[in-house]
Structures are given as C-alpha cells and as structure tokens.
Amino acid sequence: MRHLLDFAWTQTRACAFAICLLSGVAASTLLPRLPVARYDLLVVYGVLLTALFWRRGWETGRDVVVIAACHVIGLAFELVKVSLGSWSYPEPAVLKFAGVPLYGGFLYAAVGSYVCRAWHLFDLELVRYRPRATAVVAAAVYANFFTHHWLPDVRLPLAALLLAVTAGTWVRFTVRGVRLRMPLALSFVLIGFFLWVAENLATYAGAWRYPYQLHGWEPVGVEKFGAWSLLISITFVLAASGGRGTGSAPGRS
C-alpha cells in the first residue's frame, strides 16, 4: 500500500504542469468580463507556467525543447481537426488562427511535461527499446489521425503494429527505492486512460468543445481513450530521442 500511495503521489507531481494548466482554464471561466479574451489570457498563463517550471529546475532545457515540440505538433493537429469540425473553440480571441487559439498547443505541451517529469521523478529507463521502428509507427499513427478523414482509418492495424514494435520493451522505474518494470505498451494504455479522464475534465472546464457539447456538456466518448493510447507514443518518441533512458540490452534497432 505504501508503494501504491508513493506511486500515486509521484504521478501527481509529474502531472504538476497539467494540473496547473487545467486549474487555470477552470478558474478563467469564473473571471468577470475583461477587455482581454480568456483564450489570450491562457496563452500568457501557459508561457509563464513554462518559464516558472524551467527557472525552478523542475524541467530542464532539453525538457522545454520536447515540450515546445509537443506544442507545435499539437497546434498542427488542432488546425486540421478544427477546420474539419471535429471540435471547436467557440470564444473570440486575438491570438487565434483559423479557429485555433495559440493556447491550444499548451494542452499537448502538458502531456509532454508529464512524460518528461515522470522520466526524472521515476528514473525511467527503456529496455530493449527500438527507437527507429517505434518512431516510424508513431509518425504513421499521427498521420492517420489526419488522413482518416479522406482515406480508410487504419488505427487498428497501426495499434497492432505498435504492439509489435514495442513487444519485449520494458519501462523500468523506481518507487520507494525499489526498481520495478512494466511493458511499454501497457504504459501507453494506462496513460491513455488518464488522458481520457483529463479530457473529460478539460471539456467540462470549457477548454474546447466537441459538436455534441455545444449546447451542454456531455462525457467524451470512450473511443478517445484508444486514440490517446496511440497518440502518447509520439510524446514518448520525442522524450526518448537522443537515447535518453534507453537500456543497452540487445534488441534495439
């Protein structure tokens, strides 16, 4: 039980950026009408959070680069999805392009922050990790979330490929001084579940809206759980780039 509680507390610490960001989104809905748009205030808030975490040493310069890459990749994702009507940001803003406020990228940056902080706090190590093969499949997963609007949706075959390239890959981590491990694929599923929970909280707080939520909040469909379990592979590939936390055991390719 002590190990479980310590694991949960460390996970909470790893989620610090996401917790602060979602708290800011929720708090912003309670602000009185201001001359500055809420979405624009959230851009400033996200930048200040990033600077604070870096200056306090909670994230390294390398972490900030990974988080920035997640922000850019996330914005590209948002631009396509919003243009296709998958979801929307209905409020006005100055820092908004093609219907997407710049703060939308911070929602993906928060996922990057979580992975980077977890890497440090749990002393993560990937054993028998196949960086090139995993990166190729993760890139295909990302592309499929665009192309499935015009081409057949191949997320199930891609999920099978992701299982194949991560077969035998373990994540080693430390809890209360004890070295533990779990399959990398299982970590994707667990993170995907909690991202789906976080997405429900974020949409409830008004971070964005799906079409069926425009006239009142409804829970996010459970299929998003699977989508996040696939998308998290991209963040892991970015965080592990350059060989960070990868074991030297055979099987890397």
C-alpha positions as CSV (number, residue, x, y, z in Angstrom):
1,M,0.0,0.0,0.0
2,R,2.9,2.4,0.8
3,H,4.4,1.7,-2.7
4,L,1.0,2.3,-4.3
5,L,0.5,5.6,-2.4
6,D,4.0,6.7,-3.2
7,F,3.5,5.8,-6.9
8,A,0.3,7.8,-7.0
9,W,1.9,10.8,-5.3
10,T,4.8,10.8,-7.7
11,Q,2.4,10.6,-10.6
12,T,0.6,13.6,-9.2
13,R,3.9,15.5,-9.1
14,A,4.6,14.5,-12.7
15,C,1.2,16.0,-13.6
16,A,2.0,19.3,-12.0
17,F,2.0,21.3,-15.2
18,A,-1.2,19.7,-16.4
19,I,-2.9,20.3,-13.1
20,C,-1.8,24.0,-13.0
21,L,-2.9,24.4,-16.6
22,L,-6.4,22.8,-16.2
23,S,-6.8,24.7,-12.9
24,G,-6.1,28.0,-14.8
25,V,-8.6,27.0,-17.5
26,A,-11.3,26.3,-14.9
27,A,-10.5,29.5,-12.9
28,S,-10.6,31.6,-16.1
29,T,-14.3,30.7,-16.6
30,L,-15.1,32.5,-13.3
31,L,-13.4,35.7,-14.3
32,P,-15.6,38.8,-14.8
33,R,-15.8,40.2,-18.4
34,L,-12.4,41.6,-19.2
35,P,-11.1,43.6,-22.1
36,V,-8.7,40.7,-22.8
37,A,-10.1,37.5,-24.2
38,R,-10.0,34.4,-22.0
39,Y,-8.1,32.4,-24.6
40,D,-5.4,35.1,-24.8
41,L,-5.0,35.2,-21.1
42,L,-4.5,31.5,-21.1
43,V,-1.6,31.9,-23.7
44,V,0.1,34.3,-21.3
45,Y,-0.6,31.9,-18.4
46,G,0.9,28.9,-20.3
47,V,4.1,30.8,-21.2
48,L,4.5,31.9,-17.5
49,L,4.0,28.3,-16.3
50,T,6.6,27.1,-18.8
51,A,9.1,29.7,-17.6
52,L,8.4,29.0,-14.0
53,F,8.9,25.3,-14.3
54,W,12.2,25.8,-16.2
55,R,13.5,28.5,-13.8
56,R,12.7,26.4,-10.8
57,G,14.6,23.5,-12.3
58,W,11.5,21.3,-12.5
59,E,12.2,20.9,-16.2
60,T,15.5,21.0,-18.0
61,G,16.3,22.9,-21.1
62,R,16.0,19.7,-23.0
63,D,12.6,19.1,-21.5
64,V,11.5,22.5,-22.6
65,V,12.5,21.6,-26.2
66,V,10.4,18.4,-26.1
67,I,7.5,20.3,-24.6
68,A,7.8,23.0,-27.3
69,A,7.8,20.3,-30.0
70,C,4.6,18.8,-28.5
71,H,3.1,22.3,-28.5
72,V,3.9,22.7,-32.3
73,I,2.7,19.2,-33.2
74,G,-0.4,19.8,-31.2
75,L,-1.2,23.1,-32.9
76,A,-0.8,21.4,-36.3
77,F,-3.2,18.7,-35.1
78,E,-5.7,21.3,-33.9
79,L,-5.6,23.4,-37.1
80,V,-6.7,20.4,-39.2
81,K,-9.2,19.0,-36.7
82,V,-10.9,22.3,-36.1
83,S,-11.1,23.1,-39.8
84,L,-12.9,19.7,-40.3
85,G,-15.3,20.4,-37.4
86,S,-14.1,17.7,-35.1
87,W,-14.2,20.2,-32.2
88,S,-14.1,23.9,-31.8
89,Y,-13.0,26.9,-29.6
90,P,-16.2,29.0,-29.7
91,E,-14.9,32.0,-27.8
92,P,-13.3,35.0,-29.6
93,A,-9.5,35.8,-29.2
94,V,-6.8,37.9,-30.8
95,L,-4.2,35.1,-30.6
96,K,-6.3,32.8,-32.7
97,F,-5.6,31.5,-36.2
98,A,-8.1,29.6,-38.4
99,G,-10.3,29.0,-35.3
100,V,-7.5,27.7,-33.1
101,P,-6.2,29.8,-30.2
102,L,-2.5,29.6,-29.5
103,Y,-3.2,28.3,-26.0
104,G,-4.5,25.1,-27.6
105,G,-0.9,23.9,-28.0
106,F,-0.3,24.0,-24.3
107,L,-2.8,21.2,-23.8
108,Y,-0.4,18.9,-25.7
109,A,2.6,20.6,-24.1
110,A,1.1,19.5,-20.7
111,V,1.3,15.9,-21.9
112,G,5.0,16.4,-22.9
113,S,5.7,17.9,-19.5
114,Y,4.1,14.9,-17.8
115,V,6.3,12.5,-19.7
116,C,9.5,14.5,-19.1
117,R,8.8,14.9,-15.4
118,A,7.9,11.3,-15.0
119,W,11.2,10.3,-16.6
120,H,13.1,12.2,-13.9
121,L,10.9,11.5,-10.9
122,F,10.7,7.7,-11.6
123,D,14.2,7.5,-13.0
124,L,12.7,5.8,-16.1
125,E,14.7,3.5,-18.3
126,L,13.5,1.9,-21.5
127,V,14.9,-1.6,-22.0
128,R,15.0,-3.3,-25.5
129,Y,13.5,-0.1,-27.0
130,R,13.5,0.0,-30.8
131,P,13.8,3.8,-31.4
132,R,13.6,3.8,-35.2
133,A,10.8,1.3,-35.6
134,T,8.8,2.9,-32.8
135,A,9.3,6.4,-34.3
136,V,8.1,5.2,-37.7
137,V,4.9,3.7,-36.3
138,A,4.3,6.7,-34.1
139,A,4.6,9.0,-37.1
140,A,2.1,6.8,-39.0
141,V,-0.3,7.0,-36.1
142,Y,-0.1,10.8,-36.1
143,A,-0.6,10.9,-39.9
144,N,-3.6,8.6,-39.7
145,F,-5.4,11.0,-37.4
146,F,-5.4,13.4,-40.4
147,T,-5.7,11.1,-43.3
148,H,-8.6,9.0,-42.0
149,H,-10.9,11.9,-43.0
150,W,-10.2,11.1,-46.6
151,L,-8.7,7.6,-46.6
152,P,-9.6,4.4,-44.8
153,D,-9.0,4.6,-41.0
154,V,-6.1,2.2,-40.2
155,R,-5.8,2.9,-36.5
156,L,-6.5,-0.8,-35.6
157,P,-3.7,-2.1,-37.9
158,L,-1.4,0.7,-36.5
159,A,-2.3,-0.4,-32.9
160,A,-1.3,-3.9,-33.8
161,L,2.0,-2.6,-35.3
162,L,2.6,-0.5,-32.2
163,L,2.2,-3.6,-30.1
164,A,4.6,-5.5,-32.4
165,V,7.4,-2.9,-32.3
166,T,7.1,-2.5,-28.5
167,A,6.9,-6.2,-27.8
168,G,9.6,-7.0,-25.3
169,T,10.2,-3.3,-24.5
170,W,10.0,-2.6,-20.8
171,V,9.8,0.6,-18.8
172,R,11.9,0.4,-15.6
173,F,11.0,2.8,-12.8
174,T,11.7,3.3,-9.1
175,V,9.2,3.5,-6.3
176,R,10.4,3.9,-2.7
177,G,13.8,2.8,-3.8
178,V,12.5,-0.4,-5.4
179,R,13.2,-1.0,-9.1
180,L,10.0,-2.1,-10.9
181,R,9.0,-2.6,-14.5
182,M,6.0,-2.8,-16.9
183,P,5.6,-3.3,-20.6
184,L,5.9,-0.1,-22.6
185,A,2.6,-0.9,-24.4
186,L,0.8,-1.2,-21.0
187,S,2.1,2.2,-20.0
188,F,0.6,3.7,-23.2
189,V,-2.8,2.2,-22.3
190,L,-2.7,3.4,-18.7
191,I,-1.6,6.9,-19.8
192,G,-4.3,6.9,-22.5
193,F,-6.9,6.2,-19.9
194,F,-5.9,9.1,-17.6
195,L,-5.6,11.4,-20.6
196,W,-9.2,10.5,-21.5
197,V,-10.2,11.3,-17.9
198,A,-8.3,14.6,-18.2
199,E,-10.1,15.4,-21.5
200,N,-13.4,15.0,-19.8
201,L,-12.3,17.4,-17.1
202,A,-10.9,19.9,-19.7
203,T,-14.0,20.0,-21.8
204,Y,-16.2,20.3,-18.7
205,A,-14.0,23.3,-17.8
206,G,-14.5,24.8,-21.2
207,A,-11.0,24.2,-22.7
208,W,-12.7,23.3,-26.0
209,R,-16.0,21.8,-27.2
210,Y,-17.0,18.8,-29.3
211,P,-20.0,19.4,-31.5
212,Y,-22.3,17.4,-29.2
213,Q,-21.1,19.6,-26.2
214,L,-22.0,23.0,-27.7
215,H,-25.5,23.0,-26.0
216,G,-24.4,21.4,-22.8
217,W,-21.6,19.3,-21.5
218,E,-21.6,15.5,-22.2
219,P,-18.9,13.0,-21.4
220,V,-16.2,12.5,-24.0
221,G,-16.7,9.2,-26.0
222,V,-14.8,6.2,-24.7
223,E,-13.2,5.8,-28.2
224,K,-11.0,8.8,-27.3
225,F,-9.3,6.5,-24.7
226,G,-7.9,4.4,-27.5
227,A,-6.9,7.5,-29.5
228,W,-4.9,8.8,-26.6
229,S,-3.3,5.4,-26.0
230,L,-2.0,5.6,-29.6
231,L,-1.1,9.3,-29.6
232,I,1.0,9.1,-26.5
233,S,3.6,7.1,-28.5
234,I,4.6,10.3,-30.3
235,T,5.4,12.0,-27.0
236,F,7.4,9.0,-25.8
237,V,9.4,9.0,-29.0
238,L,10.2,12.7,-28.6
239,A,11.1,12.3,-25.0
240,A,13.4,9.3,-25.7
241,S,15.1,10.9,-28.6
242,G,18.9,11.0,-28.3
243,G,19.0,7.8,-26.3
244,R,17.7,9.3,-23.0
245,G,16.8,6.5,-20.6
246,T,17.3,3.7,-23.0
247,G,18.9,0.5,-21.8
248,S,21.9,-1.2,-23.6
249,A,20.3,-4.6,-23.7
250,P,20.1,-6.3,-27.1
251,G,17.1,-5.7,-29.3
252,R,17.5,-2.0,-30.1
253,S,17.0,-1.2,-33.8
